[in-house]
Amino acid sequence: MNALPDPIPAATLVLIRPAAQGAPELLMIERTSTMAFAAGALVFPGGRIDPDDHVVAERFDPELEDAAARVAAIRETIEETGIAVAVLPSAPAATISQLRQELEDGTPFSALLEHHQLGLDLRSLVPFARWCPNFKEARRFDTLFFLARAPEDAAEPRPAEAEAVRSLWAPAAQILDDADCGRARIIFPTRRNLERLSLFSSFEEAQAEAERRPVRKVVPWIEDREGTDWLCIPEDLGYPVTAERLDTARRS
């Protein structure tokens, strides 16, 4: 049996904002159909942790164990949506746009923060989950999920053309309904996290639950149940749905 490759360290950010009515809205992007991973799927902004993220982490919060992951989540969200979270002081839209362009051009995040005299409040991000699927059909990522309150003055998100075809704000339940009706595609980890997020009526509720429940790494497994294969996760991590038929679970 061929051994699976080592997982790629990654981070993702679940941005939450209150809605005019009803459940809070989450920021998601729809990946292009040409991407190697989760092509055409709705995902939260995020990506791999780069070496420079460790440089930034050491500068702003060297005692925080997952600081580099938080930096990556912030940086990737700027790159993929144009929204800056946890940046101090709060930067005007023109500065954020310039940061995004320079990141796309390959300038290290550490250099940009120094040039613009900006800091990061890494502890404003709330650890929520950690997923490391071992699916053979996809690249392997060991991903830390963080929650953050959306900035009140944030501009509407604009997807990075090279990676996404659209961005949207929507309640978790609506995204799940769109996926069930064939209007959207979501992979197994995203679906499970959306189901969990749909339980909360505010950012404060989600934050309280996340702080109450320690993060443990989720590694799904396949289980035979009366002749049918199911993809399963632990039942004590706060997820309302912990199994899905393998033939319906999208893994990449």
C-alpha positions, 0 to 999 in steps of 0.5 A: 500500500502506498503511503499518503504524502505528508499533509500541507500545513494550512489555515482558513478564516471563517468571517462572521457578520450580523445580518439585517434579520435572522442568522449571521452571514459567513464569507465564502468564495467559489473556487475556479473549476481549474483548481487542483483542490476543491475545484468549483466548490464553495470554501472559506478563504484560506491556504497553506502556511508560508515560511514568511508567515512564521517571520510575521508570527515571530515579530508580533506574537512569538509566544502564541503556538499557532501564530503562523497559522493565524497570520496565514489566515489573515494574509490569505483572506486579504489575497482572496477577498480584499478584506483585512482582519485583525490589522492594526491600526485599521487601514483605509480601503486604499491601503488594503487594496495596495496590500492585496496587489503587492501580495499578488505581485509576490511581496512578502507579507512581513515586508508589507506590514513593515513598510505600511507600519501595520501590526496584527492582533493575532489573538482576535482570531478564535480557534474553531477546528482542525481538519486533516482528511486522509483522502487519496483523491485530493491533496492533503492539508492539515488545516486550522480553522479560525473564527473572526468578526468581520470588520464593520467598515469592510468593503464588499469582497472581490474574489481573486480572479486567478482562484475564484469566480465569485464571493458571497455572504450568506447564512450557513443554512442557506449555503447548505440548502444551495448545495443540497439543491445543486446550486453550489458544491461543497466538500465534506469538511466544509459541509460539516463545519457549515452544519456546526456553524448553523447552530449559532445565532451570533458571532458571540455564540460561536466564539463562546462554543469555540472557547469552551471546546478544545480543538482536536484534529479531525481525521475522517475514517470510512466505516461499514454500516450494514453493508454501506460505507460511511465517512465518519468523524468523532461524535464529541466535537460539537458537530451535529452530523458526524457521518455521511454515506461515502458515495455522496460525500464529496472529498475533493 
